[in-house]
Amino acid sequence: MVQNLTEKISDQVIVADLLLAAKNGVRTYAYAITEAHSPAVRSVLKRHLDDAISFHQQVADYMTNKGMYYPHDLEKQIQTDLANAQSVSGAAFNT
């Protein structure tokens, strides 16, 4: 059942999930920096935050170049997101 579901999920859905995870990573590091008391810990977290931002940019650029992400066209992005959601829900219920 799981194999059938993963075969039906497109690369676009997978990479969109990766982008959301990258955004969450950036948010988590930023939050951790505000909570850290030690300058040494904040320094390490800032380096990780920079890496997380870089990774997010790489994923966003990949998606934009492949026509999967439209950060400057809200209407087109909404339509893409709806299509991805329908794809995932359809794959989940048609296995």
ZIUR-V270855 format. One line per field, one symbol per residue. ss: DSSP state (@ for helix, = for strand, . for the rest). burial: 1 if it has 24 or more other ideal C-beta (glycine too) atoms within 12 Angstrom, else 0. A space follows every 10 residues. Layout:
ss->???
burial->???
This chain:
ss->.@@@@@@@.. @@@@@@@@@@ @@@@@@@@@@ @@@@@...@@ @@@@@@@@@@ @@@@@@@@@@ @@@@@..... ...@@@@@@@ @@@@@@@@@@ @@@..
burial->0000000010 0111110010 0100110010 0010000000 0000100010 0100010011 0010000110 0000000001 1001001100 00000
